[in-house]
Protein backbone atom coordinates (compact mmCIF):
# COMPACT_ATOMS: atom_id res chain seq x y z
CA UNK A 1 0.00 0.00 0.00
CA UNK A 2 1.33 3.41 -0.94
CA UNK A 3 2.19 5.64 1.97
CA UNK A 4 -0.43 8.28 2.60
CA UNK A 5 0.78 11.68 1.41
CA UNK A 6 1.06 14.22 4.23
CA UNK A 7 -0.82 17.47 3.76
CA UNK A 8 1.50 20.46 3.44
CA UNK A 9 -0.04 23.75 4.52
CA UNK A 10 1.77 26.68 2.84
CA UNK A 11 3.13 29.48 4.98
CA UNK A 12 2.60 33.18 4.40
CA UNK A 13 3.89 36.50 5.72
CA UNK A 14 1.13 38.26 7.63
CA UNK A 15 1.72 41.95 7.14
CA UNK A 16 5.20 43.41 6.87
CA UNK A 17 6.29 43.34 10.51
CA UNK A 18 7.80 39.85 10.37
CA UNK A 19 5.00 37.52 11.47
CA UNK A 20 4.83 34.31 9.45
CA UNK A 21 1.88 31.93 9.86
CA UNK A 22 0.34 28.89 8.23
CA UNK A 23 -1.86 30.06 5.37
CA UNK A 24 -4.76 28.17 6.90
CA UNK A 25 -5.52 28.95 10.53
CA UNK A 26 -7.86 27.42 13.08
CA UNK A 27 -10.44 29.62 14.75
CA UNK A 28 -11.09 27.91 18.07
CA UNK A 29 -14.27 29.75 19.11
CA UNK A 30 -16.69 26.98 18.20
CA UNK A 31 -14.89 24.41 20.36
CA UNK A 32 -16.48 25.94 23.46
CA UNK A 33 -19.75 27.02 21.86
CA UNK A 34 -20.36 30.09 19.75
CA UNK A 35 -22.71 29.61 16.86
CA UNK A 36 -22.85 25.88 17.65
CA UNK A 37 -22.67 23.54 20.63
CA UNK A 38 -19.44 23.10 22.58
CA UNK A 39 -17.49 19.88 22.21
CA UNK A 40 -16.05 17.92 25.18
CA UNK A 41 -12.72 19.29 26.35
CA UNK A 42 -10.76 16.21 25.29
CA UNK A 43 -12.29 16.44 21.80
CA UNK A 44 -11.38 20.11 21.51
CA UNK A 45 -7.80 19.40 22.51
CA UNK A 46 -7.58 16.54 20.01
CA UNK A 47 -8.90 18.81 17.22
CA UNK A 48 -6.21 21.41 17.94
CA UNK A 49 -3.49 18.74 18.08
CA UNK A 50 -4.70 17.13 14.84
CA UNK A 51 -4.69 20.52 13.08
CA UNK A 52 -1.12 21.11 14.26
CA UNK A 53 -0.04 17.69 13.02
CA UNK A 54 -1.47 18.58 9.61
CA UNK A 55 0.61 21.76 9.40
CA UNK A 56 -1.72 24.39 10.87
CA UNK A 57 0.25 26.55 13.30
CA UNK A 58 -1.94 29.68 13.49
CA UNK A 59 -4.55 29.40 16.25
CA UNK A 60 -7.12 32.06 17.13
CA UNK A 61 -9.05 32.53 20.37
CA UNK A 62 -10.36 35.40 22.55
CA UNK A 63 -10.99 36.10 26.21
CA UNK A 64 -14.76 36.36 25.60
CA UNK A 65 -15.13 32.95 23.94
CA UNK A 66 -16.87 30.38 26.12
CA UNK A 67 -18.21 30.66 29.66
CA UNK A 68 -15.62 31.92 32.16
CA UNK A 69 -12.88 32.19 29.50
CA UNK A 70 -13.30 28.48 28.64
CA UNK A 71 -11.83 28.83 25.15
CA UNK A 72 -8.49 30.28 26.22
CA UNK A 73 -8.26 27.66 28.96
CA UNK A 74 -8.90 24.90 26.43
CA UNK A 75 -6.35 26.28 23.97
CA UNK A 76 -3.84 26.60 26.81
CA UNK A 77 -4.25 22.94 27.72
CA UNK A 78 -3.71 21.92 24.10
CA UNK A 79 -0.60 24.12 23.82
CA UNK A 80 1.01 22.27 26.71
CA UNK A 81 1.05 19.18 24.49
CA UNK A 82 2.54 20.97 21.47
CA UNK A 83 5.72 22.79 20.50
CA UNK A 84 5.12 26.41 21.56
CA UNK A 85 7.90 27.87 19.42
CA UNK A 86 6.25 26.46 16.28
CA UNK A 87 2.85 28.01 17.03
CA UNK A 88 1.51 31.47 16.23
CA UNK A 89 -1.08 32.23 18.88
CA UNK A 90 -3.67 34.98 18.49
CA UNK A 91 -6.12 36.13 21.13
CA UNK A 92 -8.26 39.21 21.66
CA UNK A 93 -9.56 41.62 24.26
CA UNK A 94 -12.10 44.42 24.23
CA UNK A 95 -15.49 42.71 24.51
CA UNK A 96 -16.11 43.05 28.25
CA UNK A 97 -19.43 41.19 28.27
CA UNK A 98 -22.44 40.30 26.19
CA UNK A 99 -25.83 41.00 27.71
CA UNK A 100 -29.06 40.24 25.82
CA UNK A 101 -28.45 41.82 22.40
CA UNK A 102 -25.87 44.32 23.61
CA UNK A 103 -22.10 43.95 23.32
CA UNK A 104 -20.27 45.90 26.01
CA UNK A 105 -16.91 47.12 24.66
CA UNK A 106 -14.03 48.41 26.77
CA UNK A 107 -10.70 49.74 25.53
CA UNK A 108 -9.07 51.70 28.33
CA UNK A 109 -5.32 51.21 28.76
CA UNK A 110 -5.84 49.70 32.22
CA UNK A 111 -8.38 47.22 30.88
CA UNK A 112 -6.15 46.25 27.93
CA UNK A 113 -3.26 45.47 30.29
CA UNK A 114 -5.39 43.49 32.74
CA UNK A 115 -6.89 41.46 29.88
CA UNK A 116 -3.44 40.66 28.50
CA UNK A 117 -2.24 39.49 31.90
CA UNK A 118 -5.33 37.31 32.24
CA UNK A 119 -4.91 35.78 28.79
CA UNK A 120 -1.25 35.00 29.42
CA UNK A 121 -2.20 33.24 32.64
CA UNK A 122 -5.07 31.19 31.17
CA UNK A 123 -3.11 30.24 28.05
CA UNK A 124 -0.08 29.33 30.12
CA UNK A 125 2.34 31.21 27.86
CA UNK A 126 4.93 33.95 28.32
CA UNK A 127 3.89 35.92 25.25
CA UNK A 128 1.04 36.30 22.76
CA UNK A 129 2.11 36.31 19.12
CA UNK A 130 -0.78 38.44 17.82
CA UNK A 131 -2.94 40.43 20.23
CA UNK A 132 -6.08 41.96 18.75
CA UNK A 133 -8.39 44.63 20.03
CA UNK A 134 -11.56 42.64 19.43
CA UNK A 135 -13.97 45.57 19.09
CA UNK A 136 -13.23 49.29 19.17
CA UNK A 137 -14.29 51.33 22.17
CA UNK A 138 -15.31 54.63 20.59
CA UNK A 139 -15.30 56.38 23.99
CA UNK A 140 -11.52 55.90 24.29
CA UNK A 141 -9.12 57.43 21.74
CA UNK A 142 -7.54 54.58 19.79
CA UNK A 143 -4.15 56.24 20.38
CA UNK A 144 -4.48 55.56 24.13
CA UNK A 145 -5.36 51.89 23.67
CA UNK A 146 -2.61 51.23 21.14
CA UNK A 147 -0.16 53.17 23.30
CA UNK A 148 -0.70 50.61 26.07
CA UNK A 149 -0.41 47.70 23.64
CA UNK A 150 2.87 49.21 22.44
CA UNK A 151 4.12 49.03 26.04
CA UNK A 152 3.13 45.36 26.19
CA UNK A 153 5.17 44.76 23.03
CA UNK A 154 8.16 46.53 24.57
CA UNK A 155 7.79 44.36 27.68
CA UNK A 156 7.81 41.16 25.57
CA UNK A 157 4.29 40.11 26.53
CA UNK A 158 2.96 40.70 23.01
CA UNK A 159 4.85 40.31 19.74
CA UNK A 160 2.44 41.87 17.23
CA UNK A 161 -0.68 44.04 17.46
CA UNK A 162 -3.91 43.53 15.54
CA UNK A 163 -7.36 45.09 15.22
CA UNK A 164 -10.71 43.41 14.61
CA UNK A 165 -13.71 45.10 13.02
CA UNK A 166 -12.04 48.51 12.81
CA UNK A 167 -12.87 51.41 10.48
CA UNK A 168 -10.33 52.79 8.00
CA UNK A 169 -9.81 55.92 10.13
CA UNK A 170 -9.21 53.84 13.26
CA UNK A 171 -6.73 51.59 11.45
CA UNK A 172 -4.77 54.55 10.13
CA UNK A 173 -4.65 56.31 13.52
CA UNK A 174 -3.67 53.12 15.34
CA UNK A 175 -0.93 52.36 12.82
CA UNK A 176 0.56 55.82 13.42
CA UNK A 177 1.13 54.91 17.09
CA UNK A 178 2.54 51.43 16.52
CA UNK A 179 2.61 49.26 13.37
CA UNK A 180 -0.51 47.14 13.08
CA UNK A 181 0.35 43.67 11.81
CA UNK A 182 -3.11 42.35 10.98
CA UNK A 183 -6.75 43.37 10.71
CA UNK A 184 -9.36 40.68 11.24
CA UNK A 185 -12.63 41.21 9.36
CA UNK A 186 -15.45 39.05 8.11
CA UNK A 187 -14.76 38.24 4.46
CA UNK A 188 -16.37 35.65 2.23
CA UNK A 189 -18.21 35.28 -1.06
CA UNK A 190 -21.21 37.03 0.43
CA UNK A 191 -19.45 39.48 2.78
CA UNK A 192 -17.21 41.63 0.59
CA UNK A 193 -17.58 45.16 1.91
CA UNK A 194 -13.93 45.33 2.98
CA UNK A 195 -12.88 45.32 -0.67
CA UNK A 196 -13.98 48.95 -0.97
CA UNK A 197 -11.72 50.63 1.63
CA UNK A 198 -10.17 48.21 4.14
CA UNK A 199 -8.18 46.05 1.73
CA UNK A 200 -6.71 49.00 -0.24
CA UNK A 201 -5.75 50.73 3.03
CA UNK A 202 -4.10 47.60 4.43
CA UNK A 203 -2.14 47.17 1.20
CA UNK A 204 -0.99 50.76 1.51
CA UNK A 205 0.14 50.34 5.13
CA UNK A 206 1.55 46.81 4.84
CA UNK A 207 -1.08 45.25 7.11
CA UNK A 208 -2.22 41.66 6.70
CA UNK A 209 -5.89 40.69 6.42
CA UNK A 210 -7.19 37.77 8.48
CA UNK A 211 -10.67 36.87 7.19
CA UNK A 212 -13.10 35.27 9.59
CA UNK A 213 -16.17 33.38 8.41
CA UNK A 214 -14.55 32.68 5.00
CA UNK A 215 -17.05 29.86 4.39
CA UNK A 216 -20.01 32.02 5.32
CA UNK A 217 -20.12 30.51 8.82
CA UNK A 218 -20.47 27.05 7.28
CA UNK A 219 -22.94 27.92 4.55
CA UNK A 220 -20.33 27.36 1.83
CA UNK A 221 -18.92 24.28 3.56
CA UNK A 222 -21.03 21.77 1.65
CA UNK A 223 -23.80 21.21 4.20
CA UNK A 224 -27.11 22.99 4.54
CA UNK A 225 -27.66 24.93 7.72
CA UNK A 226 -30.86 23.57 9.22
CA UNK A 227 -30.58 24.13 12.96
CA UNK A 228 -31.42 27.34 14.79
CA UNK A 229 -28.55 29.54 15.89
CA UNK A 230 -28.23 30.70 19.50
CA UNK A 231 -28.08 34.39 20.35
CA UNK A 232 -24.45 35.49 20.05
CA UNK A 233 -22.80 38.88 19.58
CA UNK A 234 -26.21 40.40 19.03
CA UNK A 235 -27.22 37.76 16.44
CA UNK A 236 -30.51 35.97 16.98
CA UNK A 237 -31.91 33.09 15.01
BATOR-216158 format. One record per residue (C-alpha): x, y, z; residue number from 1. Coordinates in steps of 0.25 Angstrom, whole numbers, always signed. Layout:
BEGIN
+-------+-------+-------+-----+
:  east : north :    up :   i :
+-------+-------+-------+-----+
:     X :     Y :     Z : NUM :
...
+-------+-------+-------+-----+
//
This chain:
BEGIN
+-------+-------+-------+-----+
:  east : north :    up :   i :
+-------+-------+-------+-----+
:    +0 :    +0 :    +0 :   1 :
:    +5 :   +14 :    -4 :   2 :
:    +9 :   +23 :    +8 :   3 :
:    -2 :   +33 :   +10 :   4 :
:    +3 :   +47 :    +6 :   5 :
:    +4 :   +57 :   +17 :   6 :
:    -3 :   +70 :   +15 :   7 :
:    +6 :   +82 :   +14 :   8 :
:    +0 :   +95 :   +18 :   9 :
:    +7 :  +107 :   +11 :  10 :
:   +13 :  +118 :   +20 :  11 :
:   +10 :  +133 :   +18 :  12 :
:   +16 :  +146 :   +23 :  13 :
:    +5 :  +153 :   +31 :  14 :
:    +7 :  +168 :   +29 :  15 :
:   +21 :  +174 :   +27 :  16 :
:   +25 :  +173 :   +42 :  17 :
:   +31 :  +159 :   +41 :  18 :
:   +20 :  +150 :   +46 :  19 :
:   +19 :  +137 :   +38 :  20 :
:    +8 :  +128 :   +39 :  21 :
:    +1 :  +116 :   +33 :  22 :
:    -7 :  +120 :   +21 :  23 :
:   -19 :  +113 :   +28 :  24 :
:   -22 :  +116 :   +42 :  25 :
:   -31 :  +110 :   +52 :  26 :
:   -42 :  +118 :   +59 :  27 :
:   -44 :  +112 :   +72 :  28 :
:   -57 :  +119 :   +76 :  29 :
:   -67 :  +108 :   +73 :  30 :
:   -60 :   +98 :   +81 :  31 :
:   -66 :  +104 :   +94 :  32 :
:   -79 :  +108 :   +87 :  33 :
:   -81 :  +120 :   +79 :  34 :
:   -91 :  +118 :   +67 :  35 :
:   -91 :  +104 :   +71 :  36 :
:   -91 :   +94 :   +83 :  37 :
:   -78 :   +92 :   +90 :  38 :
:   -70 :   +80 :   +89 :  39 :
:   -64 :   +72 :  +101 :  40 :
:   -51 :   +77 :  +105 :  41 :
:   -43 :   +65 :  +101 :  42 :
:   -49 :   +66 :   +87 :  43 :
:   -46 :   +80 :   +86 :  44 :
:   -31 :   +78 :   +90 :  45 :
:   -30 :   +66 :   +80 :  46 :
:   -36 :   +75 :   +69 :  47 :
:   -25 :   +86 :   +72 :  48 :
:   -14 :   +75 :   +72 :  49 :
:   -19 :   +69 :   +59 :  50 :
:   -19 :   +82 :   +52 :  51 :
:    -4 :   +84 :   +57 :  52 :
:    +0 :   +71 :   +52 :  53 :
:    -6 :   +74 :   +38 :  54 :
:    +2 :   +87 :   +38 :  55 :
:    -7 :   +98 :   +43 :  56 :
:    +1 :  +106 :   +53 :  57 :
:    -8 :  +119 :   +54 :  58 :
:   -18 :  +118 :   +65 :  59 :
:   -28 :  +128 :   +69 :  60 :
:   -36 :  +130 :   +81 :  61 :
:   -41 :  +142 :   +90 :  62 :
:   -44 :  +144 :  +105 :  63 :
:   -59 :  +145 :  +102 :  64 :
:   -61 :  +132 :   +96 :  65 :
:   -67 :  +122 :  +104 :  66 :
:   -73 :  +123 :  +119 :  67 :
:   -62 :  +128 :  +129 :  68 :
:   -52 :  +129 :  +118 :  69 :
:   -53 :  +114 :  +115 :  70 :
:   -47 :  +115 :  +101 :  71 :
:   -34 :  +121 :  +105 :  72 :
:   -33 :  +111 :  +116 :  73 :
:   -36 :  +100 :  +106 :  74 :
:   -25 :  +105 :   +96 :  75 :
:   -15 :  +106 :  +107 :  76 :
:   -17 :   +92 :  +111 :  77 :
:   -15 :   +88 :   +96 :  78 :
:    -2 :   +96 :   +95 :  79 :
:    +4 :   +89 :  +107 :  80 :
:    +4 :   +77 :   +98 :  81 :
:   +10 :   +84 :   +86 :  82 :
:   +23 :   +91 :   +82 :  83 :
:   +20 :  +106 :   +86 :  84 :
:   +32 :  +111 :   +78 :  85 :
:   +25 :  +106 :   +65 :  86 :
:   +11 :  +112 :   +68 :  87 :
:    +6 :  +126 :   +65 :  88 :
:    -4 :  +129 :   +76 :  89 :
:   -15 :  +140 :   +74 :  90 :
:   -24 :  +145 :   +85 :  91 :
:   -33 :  +157 :   +87 :  92 :
:   -38 :  +166 :   +97 :  93 :
:   -48 :  +178 :   +97 :  94 :
:   -62 :  +171 :   +98 :  95 :
:   -64 :  +172 :  +113 :  96 :
:   -78 :  +165 :  +113 :  97 :
:   -90 :  +161 :  +105 :  98 :
:  -103 :  +164 :  +111 :  99 :
:  -116 :  +161 :  +103 : 100 :
:  -114 :  +167 :   +90 : 101 :
:  -103 :  +177 :   +94 : 102 :
:   -88 :  +176 :   +93 : 103 :
:   -81 :  +184 :  +104 : 104 :
:   -68 :  +188 :   +99 : 105 :
:   -56 :  +194 :  +107 : 106 :
:   -43 :  +199 :  +102 : 107 :
:   -36 :  +207 :  +113 : 108 :
:   -21 :  +205 :  +115 : 109 :
:   -23 :  +199 :  +129 : 110 :
:   -34 :  +189 :  +124 : 111 :
:   -25 :  +185 :  +112 : 112 :
:   -13 :  +182 :  +121 : 113 :
:   -22 :  +174 :  +131 : 114 :
:   -28 :  +166 :  +120 : 115 :
:   -14 :  +163 :  +114 : 116 :
:    -9 :  +158 :  +128 : 117 :
:   -21 :  +149 :  +129 : 118 :
:   -20 :  +143 :  +115 : 119 :
:    -5 :  +140 :  +118 : 120 :
:    -9 :  +133 :  +131 : 121 :
:   -20 :  +125 :  +125 : 122 :
:   -12 :  +121 :  +112 : 123 :
:    +0 :  +117 :  +120 : 124 :
:    +9 :  +125 :  +111 : 125 :
:   +20 :  +136 :  +113 : 126 :
:   +16 :  +144 :  +101 : 127 :
:    +4 :  +145 :   +91 : 128 :
:    +8 :  +145 :   +76 : 129 :
:    -3 :  +154 :   +71 : 130 :
:   -12 :  +162 :   +81 : 131 :
:   -24 :  +168 :   +75 : 132 :
:   -34 :  +179 :   +80 : 133 :
:   -46 :  +171 :   +78 : 134 :
:   -56 :  +182 :   +76 : 135 :
:   -53 :  +197 :   +77 : 136 :
:   -57 :  +205 :   +89 : 137 :
:   -61 :  +219 :   +82 : 138 :
:   -61 :  +226 :   +96 : 139 :
:   -46 :  +224 :   +97 : 140 :
:   -36 :  +230 :   +87 : 141 :
:   -30 :  +218 :   +79 : 142 :
:   -17 :  +225 :   +82 : 143 :
:   -18 :  +222 :   +97 : 144 :
:   -21 :  +208 :   +95 : 145 :
:   -10 :  +205 :   +85 : 146 :
:    -1 :  +213 :   +93 : 147 :
:    -3 :  +202 :  +104 : 148 :
:    -2 :  +191 :   +95 : 149 :
:   +11 :  +197 :   +90 : 150 :
:   +16 :  +196 :  +104 : 151 :
:   +13 :  +181 :  +105 : 152 :
:   +21 :  +179 :   +92 : 153 :
:   +33 :  +186 :   +98 : 154 :
:   +31 :  +177 :  +111 : 155 :
:   +31 :  +165 :  +102 : 156 :
:   +17 :  +160 :  +106 : 157 :
:   +12 :  +163 :   +92 : 158 :
:   +19 :  +161 :   +79 : 159 :
:   +10 :  +167 :   +69 : 160 :
:    -3 :  +176 :   +70 : 161 :
:   -16 :  +174 :   +62 : 162 :
:   -29 :  +180 :   +61 : 163 :
:   -43 :  +174 :   +58 : 164 :
:   -55 :  +180 :   +52 : 165 :
:   -48 :  +194 :   +51 : 166 :
:   -51 :  +206 :   +42 : 167 :
:   -41 :  +211 :   +32 : 168 :
:   -39 :  +224 :   +41 : 169 :
:   -37 :  +215 :   +53 : 170 :
:   -27 :  +206 :   +46 : 171 :
:   -19 :  +218 :   +41 : 172 :
:   -19 :  +225 :   +54 : 173 :
:   -15 :  +212 :   +61 : 174 :
:    -4 :  +209 :   +51 : 175 :
:    +2 :  +223 :   +54 : 176 :
:    +5 :  +220 :   +68 : 177 :
:   +10 :  +206 :   +66 : 178 :
:   +10 :  +197 :   +53 : 179 :
:    -2 :  +189 :   +52 : 180 :
:    +1 :  +175 :   +47 : 181 :
:   -12 :  +169 :   +44 : 182 :
:   -27 :  +173 :   +43 : 183 :
:   -37 :  +163 :   +45 : 184 :
:   -51 :  +165 :   +37 : 185 :
:   -62 :  +156 :   +32 : 186 :
:   -59 :  +153 :   +18 : 187 :
:   -65 :  +143 :    +9 : 188 :
:   -73 :  +141 :    -4 : 189 :
:   -85 :  +148 :    +2 : 190 :
:   -78 :  +158 :   +11 : 191 :
:   -69 :  +167 :    +2 : 192 :
:   -70 :  +181 :    +8 : 193 :
:   -56 :  +181 :   +12 : 194 :
:   -52 :  +181 :    -3 : 195 :
:   -56 :  +196 :    -4 : 196 :
:   -47 :  +203 :    +7 : 197 :
:   -41 :  +193 :   +17 : 198 :
:   -33 :  +184 :    +7 : 199 :
:   -27 :  +196 :    -1 : 200 :
:   -23 :  +203 :   +12 : 201 :
:   -16 :  +190 :   +18 : 202 :
:    -9 :  +189 :    +5 : 203 :
:    -4 :  +203 :    +6 : 204 :
:    +1 :  +201 :   +21 : 205 :
:    +6 :  +187 :   +19 : 206 :
:    -4 :  +181 :   +28 : 207 :
:    -9 :  +167 :   +27 : 208 :
:   -24 :  +163 :   +26 : 209 :
:   -29 :  +151 :   +34 : 210 :
:   -43 :  +147 :   +29 : 211 :
:   -52 :  +141 :   +38 : 212 :
:   -65 :  +134 :   +34 : 213 :
:   -58 :  +131 :   +20 : 214 :
:   -68 :  +119 :   +18 : 215 :
:   -80 :  +128 :   +21 : 216 :
:   -80 :  +122 :   +35 : 217 :
:   -82 :  +108 :   +29 : 218 :
:   -92 :  +112 :   +18 : 219 :
:   -81 :  +109 :    +7 : 220 :
:   -76 :   +97 :   +14 : 221 :
:   -84 :   +87 :    +7 : 222 :
:   -95 :   +85 :   +17 : 223 :
:  -108 :   +92 :   +18 : 224 :
:  -111 :  +100 :   +31 : 225 :
:  -123 :   +94 :   +37 : 226 :
:  -122 :   +97 :   +52 : 227 :
:  -126 :  +109 :   +59 : 228 :
:  -114 :  +118 :   +64 : 229 :
:  -113 :  +123 :   +78 : 230 :
:  -112 :  +138 :   +81 : 231 :
:   -98 :  +142 :   +80 : 232 :
:   -91 :  +156 :   +78 : 233 :
:  -105 :  +162 :   +76 : 234 :
:  -109 :  +151 :   +66 : 235 :
:  -122 :  +144 :   +68 : 236 :
:  -128 :  +132 :   +60 : 237 :
+-------+-------+-------+-----+
//
